[in-house]
Amino acid sequence: MERKLDSQIFQIIDEMEDYISNCKGVFMSSEKIQVNREVMEEYLRDLKRKAPDEIEKYRKIIRKQEEILNDAKSRAEQLIAQTEAQTDEMVSENEVMRRAYAQADEVVRMAQEQAQMLVDSAAMEANELRAAASQYMEEVMIYLENVIAASTKAANDQYGSLINTLNSYADKIKGDHKQLHPEEAGIAQEMVQETQE
Protein backbone atom coordinates (compact mmCIF):
# COMPACT_ATOMS: atom_id res chain seq x y z
CA MET A 1 0.00 0.00 0.00
CA GLU A 2 1.46 3.40 -1.02
CA ARG A 3 1.83 5.73 1.93
CA LYS A 4 1.34 9.33 0.95
CA LEU A 5 1.38 10.65 4.53
CA ASP A 6 3.01 9.66 7.82
CA SER A 7 0.63 7.78 10.06
CA GLN A 8 0.52 6.23 13.52
CA ILE A 9 -2.17 3.88 12.22
CA PHE A 10 0.25 2.36 9.72
CA GLN A 11 2.77 1.85 12.52
CA ILE A 12 0.19 -0.20 14.46
CA ILE A 13 -0.73 -2.11 11.29
CA ASP A 14 2.96 -2.92 10.71
CA GLU A 15 3.18 -4.26 14.26
CA MET A 16 0.06 -6.39 13.69
CA GLU A 17 1.53 -7.80 10.48
CA ASP A 18 4.81 -8.62 12.23
CA TYR A 19 2.92 -10.29 15.09
CA ILE A 20 0.70 -12.33 12.75
CA SER A 21 3.69 -13.42 10.63
CA ASN A 22 5.38 -14.74 13.80
CA CYS A 23 2.32 -16.61 15.14
CA LYS A 24 2.48 -20.41 15.26
CA GLY A 25 0.43 -22.40 12.81
CA VAL A 26 -2.51 -24.54 13.89
CA PHE A 27 -1.66 -28.24 14.05
CA MET A 28 -2.43 -30.07 10.79
CA SER A 29 -3.25 -26.81 8.95
CA SER A 30 -1.17 -24.82 6.47
CA GLU A 31 -3.46 -21.78 6.50
CA LYS A 32 -4.62 -21.28 10.10
CA ILE A 33 -2.56 -19.72 12.88
CA GLN A 34 -2.91 -19.36 16.64
CA VAL A 35 -3.21 -15.77 17.85
CA ASN A 36 -3.24 -14.37 21.37
CA ARG A 37 -6.64 -12.81 21.83
CA GLU A 38 -5.39 -10.19 24.31
CA VAL A 39 -2.63 -9.07 21.95
CA MET A 40 -5.05 -8.67 19.01
CA GLU A 41 -7.57 -6.83 21.20
CA GLU A 42 -4.82 -4.43 22.31
CA TYR A 43 -3.91 -3.72 18.68
CA LEU A 44 -7.59 -3.06 17.87
CA ARG A 45 -7.92 -0.75 20.91
CA ASP A 46 -4.85 1.17 19.71
CA LEU A 47 -6.40 1.53 16.25
CA LYS A 48 -9.66 2.81 17.76
CA ARG A 49 -7.70 5.37 19.79
CA LYS A 50 -5.51 6.56 16.93
CA ALA A 51 -8.02 6.61 14.06
CA PRO A 52 -10.02 9.68 15.28
CA ASP A 53 -6.76 11.64 15.77
CA GLU A 54 -5.57 10.70 12.28
CA ILE A 55 -8.90 11.68 10.71
CA GLU A 56 -8.89 15.03 12.55
CA LYS A 57 -5.28 15.63 11.46
CA TYR A 58 -6.18 15.37 7.80
CA ARG A 59 -9.34 17.40 8.26
CA LYS A 60 -7.11 20.18 9.61
CA ILE A 61 -4.88 19.87 6.55
CA ILE A 62 -7.91 20.22 4.27
CA ARG A 63 -9.13 23.24 6.29
CA LYS A 64 -5.66 24.78 6.01
CA GLN A 65 -5.71 24.39 2.24
CA GLU A 66 -9.13 26.04 2.10
CA GLU A 67 -7.71 28.94 4.12
CA ILE A 68 -4.84 29.21 1.62
CA LEU A 69 -7.34 29.29 -1.25
CA ASN A 70 -9.47 31.94 0.45
CA ASP A 71 -6.37 34.02 1.20
CA ALA A 72 -5.30 33.77 -2.44
CA LYS A 73 -8.72 34.97 -3.58
CA SER A 74 -8.59 37.86 -1.11
CA ARG A 75 -5.12 38.92 -2.28
CA ALA A 76 -6.26 38.69 -5.90
CA GLU A 77 -9.22 40.95 -5.17
CA GLN A 78 -6.96 43.42 -3.34
CA LEU A 79 -4.53 43.42 -6.27
CA ILE A 80 -7.33 44.15 -8.73
CA ALA A 81 -8.72 46.91 -6.47
CA GLN A 82 -5.27 48.51 -6.11
CA THR A 83 -4.74 48.37 -9.87
CA GLU A 84 -8.09 49.94 -10.57
CA ALA A 85 -7.33 52.66 -8.01
CA GLN A 86 -4.01 53.35 -9.77
CA THR A 87 -5.80 53.62 -13.13
CA ASP A 88 -8.19 56.20 -11.70
CA GLU A 89 -5.24 58.36 -10.64
CA MET A 90 -3.68 58.08 -14.10
CA VAL A 91 -6.76 59.46 -15.88
CA SER A 92 -6.67 63.19 -16.69
CA GLU A 93 -7.68 65.04 -19.90
CA ASN A 94 -8.32 63.92 -23.52
CA GLU A 95 -5.10 62.34 -24.93
CA VAL A 96 -3.65 61.66 -21.52
CA MET A 97 -6.95 60.07 -20.56
CA ARG A 98 -6.97 57.73 -23.60
CA ARG A 99 -3.39 56.64 -23.01
CA ALA A 100 -4.09 56.18 -19.33
CA TYR A 101 -7.12 54.01 -20.06
CA ALA A 102 -5.15 51.85 -22.50
CA GLN A 103 -2.34 51.42 -20.03
CA ALA A 104 -4.79 50.87 -17.17
CA ASP A 105 -6.65 48.19 -19.14
CA GLU A 106 -3.39 46.40 -19.80
CA VAL A 107 -2.37 46.59 -16.14
CA VAL A 108 -5.79 45.34 -15.03
CA ARG A 109 -5.62 42.49 -17.56
CA MET A 110 -2.20 41.43 -16.34
CA ALA A 111 -3.29 41.72 -12.71
CA GLN A 112 -6.36 39.57 -13.41
CA GLU A 113 -4.20 36.94 -15.13
CA GLN A 114 -1.79 36.86 -12.20
CA ALA A 115 -4.66 36.70 -9.73
CA GLN A 116 -6.29 33.86 -11.67
CA MET A 117 -3.00 31.94 -11.78
CA LEU A 118 -2.63 32.40 -8.02
CA VAL A 119 -6.17 31.18 -7.36
CA ASP A 120 -5.79 28.22 -9.77
CA SER A 121 -2.51 27.17 -8.17
CA ALA A 122 -3.95 27.34 -4.65
CA ALA A 123 -7.08 25.42 -5.73
CA MET A 124 -4.97 22.70 -7.40
CA GLU A 125 -2.82 22.30 -4.29
CA ALA A 126 -5.87 22.11 -2.03
CA ASN A 127 -7.55 19.53 -4.30
CA GLU A 128 -4.43 17.37 -4.46
CA LEU A 129 -4.09 17.37 -0.68
CA ARG A 130 -7.81 16.64 -0.20
CA ALA A 131 -7.61 13.74 -2.69
CA ALA A 132 -4.49 12.35 -0.98
CA ALA A 133 -6.11 12.52 2.46
CA SER A 134 -9.35 10.91 1.20
CA GLN A 135 -7.45 8.13 -0.60
CA TYR A 136 -5.36 7.48 2.48
CA MET A 137 -8.40 7.16 4.77
CA GLU A 138 -10.13 4.90 2.20
CA GLU A 139 -7.07 2.60 2.11
CA VAL A 140 -6.87 2.51 5.92
CA MET A 141 -10.59 1.68 6.31
CA ILE A 142 -10.43 -1.11 3.69
CA TYR A 143 -7.32 -2.59 5.31
CA LEU A 144 -8.89 -2.50 8.79
CA GLU A 145 -12.07 -4.16 7.51
CA ASN A 146 -9.98 -6.95 5.93
CA VAL A 147 -7.87 -7.46 9.07
CA ILE A 148 -10.93 -7.64 11.32
CA ALA A 149 -12.78 -9.99 8.94
CA ALA A 150 -9.75 -12.29 8.68
CA SER A 151 -9.24 -12.29 12.46
CA THR A 152 -12.92 -13.06 13.06
CA LYS A 153 -12.87 -15.92 10.53
CA ALA A 154 -9.67 -17.35 12.02
CA ALA A 155 -11.17 -17.23 15.52
CA ASN A 156 -14.43 -18.89 14.38
CA ASP A 157 -12.54 -21.61 12.52
CA GLN A 158 -10.28 -22.26 15.50
CA TYR A 159 -13.13 -22.47 18.03
CA GLY A 160 -15.31 -24.56 15.68
CA SER A 161 -12.50 -27.09 15.30
CA LEU A 162 -11.97 -27.14 19.08
CA ILE A 163 -15.67 -27.80 19.78
CA ASN A 164 -15.79 -30.66 17.23
CA THR A 165 -12.71 -32.22 18.81
CA LEU A 166 -14.18 -31.94 22.33
CA ASN A 167 -17.47 -33.49 21.18
CA SER A 168 -15.56 -36.38 19.61
CA TYR A 169 -13.65 -36.94 22.87
CA ALA A 170 -16.89 -36.79 24.86
CA ASP A 171 -18.53 -39.45 22.65
CA LYS A 172 -15.52 -41.73 22.99
CA ILE A 173 -15.47 -41.31 26.78
CA LYS A 174 -19.20 -42.14 26.97
CA GLY A 175 -18.59 -45.28 24.91
CA ASP A 176 -15.67 -46.31 27.12
CA HIS A 177 -17.76 -45.61 30.22
CA LYS A 178 -20.55 -47.90 29.01
CA GLN A 179 -18.05 -50.67 28.36
CA LEU A 180 -16.99 -50.52 32.02
CA HIS A 181 -20.57 -51.48 33.14
CA PRO A 182 -21.97 -53.86 30.47
CA GLU A 183 -24.37 -55.49 32.98
CA GLU A 184 -26.02 -52.13 33.75
CA ALA A 185 -26.42 -51.51 30.07
CA GLY A 186 -28.11 -54.95 29.69
CA ILE A 187 -30.53 -54.28 32.60
CA ALA A 188 -31.40 -50.93 31.15
CA GLN A 189 -32.10 -52.58 27.80
CA GLU A 190 -34.38 -55.21 29.37
CA MET A 191 -36.35 -52.48 31.25
CA VAL A 192 -36.89 -50.67 27.98
CA GLN A 193 -38.14 -53.86 26.29
CA GLU A 194 -40.56 -54.64 29.18
CA THR A 195 -41.97 -51.13 29.03
CA GLN A 196 -42.57 -51.45 25.31
CA GLU A 197 -44.42 -54.79 25.81
Short mmCIF file of the C-alpha atoms (twelve columns), coordinates in Angstrom:
data_MODEL
# 
_entry.id   MODEL 
# 
loop_
_atom_site.group_PDB 
_atom_site.id 
_atom_site.type_symbol 
_atom_site.label_atom_id 
_atom_site.label_alt_id 
_atom_site.label_comp_id 
_atom_site.label_asym_id 
_atom_site.label_seq_id 
_atom_site.Cartn_x 
_atom_site.Cartn_y 
_atom_site.Cartn_z 
_atom_site.pdbx_PDB_model_num 
ATOM 1   C CA . MET A 1   0.000   0.000   0.000   1 
ATOM 2   C CA . GLU A 2   1.464   3.397   -1.021  1 
ATOM 3   C CA . ARG A 3   1.834   5.727   1.930   1 
ATOM 4   C CA . LYS A 4   1.344   9.327   0.951   1 
ATOM 5   C CA . LEU A 5   1.377   10.650  4.532   1 
ATOM 6   C CA . ASP A 6   3.012   9.656   7.815   1 
ATOM 7   C CA . SER A 7   0.632   7.778   10.063  1 
ATOM 8   C CA . GLN A 8   0.525   6.226   13.525  1 
ATOM 9   C CA . ILE A 9   -2.172  3.885   12.219  1 
ATOM 10  C CA . PHE A 10  0.250   2.359   9.719   1 
ATOM 11  C CA . GLN A 11  2.770   1.853   12.523  1 
ATOM 12  C CA . ILE A 12  0.186   -0.198  14.462  1 
ATOM 13  C CA . ILE A 13  -0.730  -2.112  11.295  1 
ATOM 14  C CA . ASP A 14  2.962   -2.916  10.710  1 
ATOM 15  C CA . GLU A 15  3.184   -4.264  14.260  1 
ATOM 16  C CA . MET A 16  0.064   -6.389  13.692  1 
ATOM 17  C CA . GLU A 17  1.529   -7.797  10.479  1 
ATOM 18  C CA . ASP A 18  4.808   -8.617  12.232  1 
ATOM 19  C CA . TYR A 19  2.923   -10.288 15.094  1 
ATOM 20  C CA . ILE A 20  0.700   -12.328 12.752  1 
ATOM 21  C CA . SER A 21  3.695   -13.417 10.631  1 
ATOM 22  C CA . ASN A 22  5.383   -14.738 13.795  1 
ATOM 23  C CA . CYS A 23  2.322   -16.614 15.143  1 
ATOM 24  C CA . LYS A 24  2.482   -20.408 15.265  1 
ATOM 25  C CA . GLY A 25  0.427   -22.404 12.813  1 
ATOM 26  C CA . VAL A 26  -2.514  -24.543 13.893  1 
ATOM 27  C CA . PHE A 27  -1.656  -28.245 14.054  1 
ATOM 28  C CA . MET A 28  -2.431  -30.073 10.785  1 
ATOM 29  C CA . SER A 29  -3.255  -26.807 8.947   1 
ATOM 30  C CA . SER A 30  -1.168  -24.821 6.469   1 
ATOM 31  C CA . GLU A 31  -3.460  -21.778 6.498   1 
ATOM 32  C CA . LYS A 32  -4.620  -21.278 10.096  1 
ATOM 33  C CA . ILE A 33  -2.560  -19.717 12.881  1 
ATOM 34  C CA . GLN A 34  -2.913  -19.357 16.641  1 
ATOM 35  C CA . VAL A 35  -3.213  -15.766 17.849  1 
ATOM 36  C CA . ASN A 36  -3.235  -14.373 21.367  1 
ATOM 37  C CA . ARG A 37  -6.637  -12.810 21.833  1 
ATOM 38  C CA . GLU A 38  -5.392  -10.188 24.311  1 
ATOM 39  C CA . VAL A 39  -2.627  -9.069  21.948  1 
ATOM 40  C CA . MET A 40  -5.052  -8.672  19.012  1 
ATOM 41  C CA . GLU A 41  -7.572  -6.834  21.195  1 
ATOM 42  C CA . GLU A 42  -4.821  -4.430  22.311  1 
ATOM 43  C CA . TYR A 43  -3.913  -3.718  18.683  1 
ATOM 44  C CA . LEU A 44  -7.589  -3.062  17.871  1 
ATOM 45  C CA . ARG A 45  -7.922  -0.755  20.910  1 
ATOM 46  C CA . ASP A 46  -4.855  1.165   19.712  1 
ATOM 47  C CA . LEU A 47  -6.402  1.533   16.253  1 
ATOM 48  C CA . LYS A 48  -9.662  2.809   17.757  1 
ATOM 49  C CA . ARG A 49  -7.703  5.365   19.793  1 
ATOM 50  C CA . LYS A 50  -5.506  6.565   16.934  1 
ATOM 51  C CA . ALA A 51  -8.024  6.609   14.057  1 
ATOM 52  C CA . PRO A 52  -10.022 9.682   15.278  1 
ATOM 53  C CA . ASP A 53  -6.760  11.637  15.765  1 
ATOM 54  C CA . GLU A 54  -5.574  10.703  12.278  1 
ATOM 55  C CA . ILE A 55  -8.896  11.684  10.706  1 
ATOM 56  C CA . GLU A 56  -8.886  15.031  12.550  1 
ATOM 57  C CA . LYS A 57  -5.279  15.629  11.465  1 
ATOM 58  C CA . TYR A 58  -6.181  15.365  7.795   1 
ATOM 59  C CA . ARG A 59  -9.341  17.395  8.262   1 
ATOM 60  C CA . LYS A 60  -7.112  20.178  9.609   1 
ATOM 61  C CA . ILE A 61  -4.882  19.866  6.547   1 
ATOM 62  C CA . ILE A 62  -7.910  20.221  4.273   1 
ATOM 63  C CA . ARG A 63  -9.135  23.236  6.290   1 
ATOM 64  C CA . LYS A 64  -5.660  24.783  6.009   1 
ATOM 65  C CA . GLN A 65  -5.706  24.386  2.243   1 
ATOM 66  C CA . GLU A 66  -9.125  26.038  2.104   1 
ATOM 67  C CA . GLU A 67  -7.708  28.944  4.119   1 
ATOM 68  C CA . ILE A 68  -4.840  29.212  1.618   1 
ATOM 69  C CA . LEU A 69  -7.342  29.294  -1.246  1 
ATOM 70  C CA . ASN A 70  -9.471  31.940  0.452   1 
ATOM 71  C CA . ASP A 71  -6.365  34.017  1.203   1 
ATOM 72  C CA . ALA A 72  -5.300  33.772  -2.442  1 
ATOM 73  C CA . LYS A 73  -8.723  34.970  -3.581  1 
ATOM 74  C CA . SER A 74  -8.586  37.855  -1.105  1 
ATOM 75  C CA . ARG A 75  -5.117  38.917  -2.277  1 
ATOM 76  C CA . ALA A 76  -6.255  38.690  -5.898  1 
ATOM 77  C CA . GLU A 77  -9.221  40.948  -5.169  1 
ATOM 78  C CA . GLN A 78  -6.959  43.419  -3.345  1 
ATOM 79  C CA . LEU A 79  -4.525  43.421  -6.272  1 
ATOM 80  C CA . ILE A 80  -7.327  44.148  -8.728  1 
ATOM 81  C CA . ALA A 81  -8.717  46.910  -6.471  1 
ATOM 82  C CA . GLN A 82  -5.266  48.508  -6.112  1 
ATOM 83  C CA . THR A 83  -4.739  48.367  -9.870  1 
ATOM 84  C CA . GLU A 84  -8.094  49.936  -10.567 1 
ATOM 85  C CA . ALA A 85  -7.326  52.658  -8.011  1 
ATOM 86  C CA . GLN A 86  -4.012  53.353  -9.765  1 
ATOM 87  C CA . THR A 87  -5.797  53.619  -13.134 1 
ATOM 88  C CA . ASP A 88  -8.187  56.199  -11.702 1 
ATOM 89  C CA . GLU A 89  -5.238  58.358  -10.640 1 
ATOM 90  C CA . MET A 90  -3.677  58.082  -14.098 1 
ATOM 91  C CA . VAL A 91  -6.760  59.462  -15.875 1 
ATOM 92  C CA . SER A 92  -6.673  63.187  -16.687 1 
ATOM 93  C CA . GLU A 93  -7.680  65.035  -19.903 1 
ATOM 94  C CA . ASN A 94  -8.323  63.916  -23.524 1 
ATOM 95  C CA . GLU A 95  -5.096  62.344  -24.926 1 
ATOM 96  C CA . VAL A 96  -3.650  61.663  -21.516 1 
ATOM 97  C CA . MET A 97  -6.949  60.066  -20.564 1 
ATOM 98  C CA . ARG A 98  -6.967  57.735  -23.600 1 
ATOM 99  C CA . ARG A 99  -3.388  56.643  -23.009 1 
ATOM 100 C CA . ALA A 100 -4.090  56.178  -19.332 1 
ATOM 101 C CA . TYR A 101 -7.123  54.006  -20.058 1 
ATOM 102 C CA . ALA A 102 -5.154  51.853  -22.503 1 
ATOM 103 C CA . GLN A 103 -2.344  51.421  -20.026 1 
ATOM 104 C CA . ALA A 104 -4.792  50.870  -17.169 1 
ATOM 105 C CA . ASP A 105 -6.651  48.192  -19.142 1 
ATOM 106 C CA . GLU A 106 -3.387  46.400  -19.802 1 
ATOM 107 C CA . VAL A 107 -2.371  46.589  -16.144 1 
ATOM 108 C CA . VAL A 108 -5.790  45.342  -15.035 1 
ATOM 109 C CA . ARG A 109 -5.624  42.492  -17.560 1 
ATOM 110 C CA . MET A 110 -2.199  41.431  -16.336 1 
ATOM 111 C CA . ALA A 111 -3.294  41.716  -12.710 1 
ATOM 112 C CA . GLN A 112 -6.361  39.565  -13.408 1 
ATOM 113 C CA . GLU A 113 -4.201  36.937  -15.135 1 
ATOM 114 C CA . GLN A 114 -1.787  36.864  -12.200 1 
ATOM 115 C CA . ALA A 115 -4.662  36.698  -9.734  1 
ATOM 116 C CA . GLN A 116 -6.295  33.855  -11.671 1 
ATOM 117 C CA . MET A 117 -2.997  31.943  -11.780 1 
ATOM 118 C CA . LEU A 118 -2.625  32.405  -8.021  1 
ATOM 119 C CA . VAL A 119 -6.171  31.177  -7.360  1 
ATOM 120 C CA . ASP A 120 -5.795  28.221  -9.766  1 
ATOM 121 C CA . SER A 121 -2.506  27.171  -8.169  1 
ATOM 122 C CA . ALA A 122 -3.946  27.339  -4.646  1 
ATOM 123 C CA . ALA A 123 -7.076  25.416  -5.733  1 
ATOM 124 C CA . MET A 124 -4.969  22.701  -7.395  1 
ATOM 125 C CA . GLU A 125 -2.815  22.302  -4.290  1 
ATOM 126 C CA . ALA A 126 -5.870  22.114  -2.032  1 
ATOM 127 C CA . ASN A 127 -7.552  19.534  -4.297  1 
ATOM 128 C CA . GLU A 128 -4.428  17.375  -4.457  1 
ATOM 129 C CA . LEU A 129 -4.094  17.369  -0.677  1 
ATOM 130 C CA . ARG A 130 -7.808  16.642  -0.199  1 
ATOM 131 C CA . ALA A 131 -7.605  13.743  -2.686  1 
ATOM 132 C CA . ALA A 132 -4.487  12.353  -0.984  1 
ATOM 133 C CA . ALA A 133 -6.108  12.521  2.464   1 
ATOM 134 C CA . SER A 134 -9.346  10.914  1.205   1 
ATOM 135 C CA . GLN A 135 -7.452  8.132   -0.603  1 
ATOM 136 C CA . TYR A 136 -5.358  7.482   2.484   1 
ATOM 137 C CA . MET A 137 -8.400  7.159   4.770   1 
ATOM 138 C CA . GLU A 138 -10.133 4.904   2.200   1 
ATOM 139 C CA . GLU A 139 -7.074  2.600   2.114   1 
ATOM 140 C CA . VAL A 140 -6.875  2.513   5.922   1 
ATOM 141 C CA . MET A 141 -10.590 1.677   6.307   1 
ATOM 142 C CA . ILE A 142 -10.430 -1.112  3.691   1 
ATOM 143 C CA . TYR A 143 -7.322  -2.586  5.306   1 
ATOM 144 C CA . LEU A 144 -8.887  -2.504  8.794   1 
ATOM 145 C CA . GLU A 145 -12.066 -4.164  7.513   1 
ATOM 146 C CA . ASN A 146 -9.979  -6.950  5.928   1 
ATOM 147 C CA . VAL A 147 -7.870  -7.459  9.075   1 
ATOM 148 C CA . ILE A 148 -10.931 -7.638  11.324  1 
ATOM 149 C CA . ALA A 149 -12.776 -9.992  8.940   1 
ATOM 150 C CA . ALA A 150 -9.750  -12.292 8.677   1 
ATOM 151 C CA . SER A 151 -9.241  -12.286 12.460  1 
ATOM 152 C CA . THR A 152 -12.921 -13.058 13.055  1 
ATOM 153 C CA . LYS A 153 -12.868 -15.920 10.531  1 
ATOM 154 C CA . ALA A 154 -9.670  -17.348 12.019  1 
ATOM 155 C CA . ALA A 155 -11.168 -17.227 15.525  1 
ATOM 156 C CA . ASN A 156 -14.431 -18.889 14.377  1 
ATOM 157 C CA . ASP A 157 -12.536 -21.611 12.521  1 
ATOM 158 C CA . GLN A 158 -10.285 -22.259 15.497  1 
ATOM 159 C CA . TYR A 159 -13.128 -22.466 18.034  1 
ATOM 160 C CA . GLY A 160 -15.307 -24.556 15.683  1 
ATOM 161 C CA . SER A 161 -12.504 -27.095 15.298  1 
ATOM 162 C CA . LEU A 162 -11.967 -27.139 19.080  1 
ATOM 163 C CA . ILE A 163 -15.675 -27.804 19.778  1 
ATOM 164 C CA . ASN A 164 -15.795 -30.659 17.230  1 
ATOM 165 C CA . THR A 165 -12.709 -32.224 18.808  1 
ATOM 166 C CA . LEU A 166 -14.181 -31.940 22.328  1 
ATOM 167 C CA . ASN A 167 -17.473 -33.493 21.180  1 
ATOM 168 C CA . SER A 168 -15.560 -36.378 19.610  1 
ATOM 169 C CA . TYR A 169 -13.645 -36.944 22.865  1 
ATOM 170 C CA . ALA A 170 -16.887 -36.792 24.857  1 
ATOM 171 C CA . ASP A 171 -18.532 -39.447 22.651  1 
ATOM 172 C CA . LYS A 172 -15.516 -41.732 22.994  1 
ATOM 173 C CA . ILE A 173 -15.470 -41.305 26.784  1 
ATOM 174 C CA . LYS A 174 -19.196 -42.144 26.972  1 
ATOM 175 C CA . GLY A 175 -18.591 -45.280 24.915  1 
ATOM 176 C CA . ASP A 176 -15.673 -46.307 27.123  1 
ATOM 177 C CA . HIS A 177 -17.760 -45.615 30.221  1 
ATOM 178 C CA . LYS A 178 -20.549 -47.897 29.008  1 
ATOM 179 C CA . GLN A 179 -18.049 -50.667 28.363  1 
ATOM 180 C CA . LEU A 180 -16.988 -50.519 32.025  1 
ATOM 181 C CA . HIS A 181 -20.567 -51.482 33.136  1 
ATOM 182 C CA . PRO A 182 -21.975 -53.856 30.471  1 
ATOM 183 C CA . GLU A 183 -24.367 -55.486 32.979  1 
ATOM 184 C CA . GLU A 184 -26.022 -52.131 33.753  1 
ATOM 185 C CA . ALA A 185 -26.418 -51.510 30.074  1 
ATOM 186 C CA . GLY A 186 -28.112 -54.947 29.692  1 
ATOM 187 C CA . ILE A 187 -30.526 -54.284 32.601  1 
ATOM 188 C CA . ALA A 188 -31.400 -50.932 31.149  1 
ATOM 189 C CA . GLN A 189 -32.096 -52.577 27.796  1 
ATOM 190 C CA . GLU A 190 -34.383 -55.212 29.374  1 
ATOM 191 C CA . MET A 191 -36.346 -52.475 31.246  1 
ATOM 192 C CA . VAL A 192 -36.886 -50.669 27.984  1 
ATOM 193 C CA . GLN A 193 -38.137 -53.857 26.289  1 
ATOM 194 C CA . GLU A 194 -40.563 -54.641 29.179  1 
ATOM 195 C CA . THR A 195 -41.967 -51.129 29.026  1 
ATOM 196 C CA . GLN A 196 -42.571 -51.448 25.312  1 
ATOM 197 C CA . GLU A 197 -44.425 -54.795 25.810  1 
# 
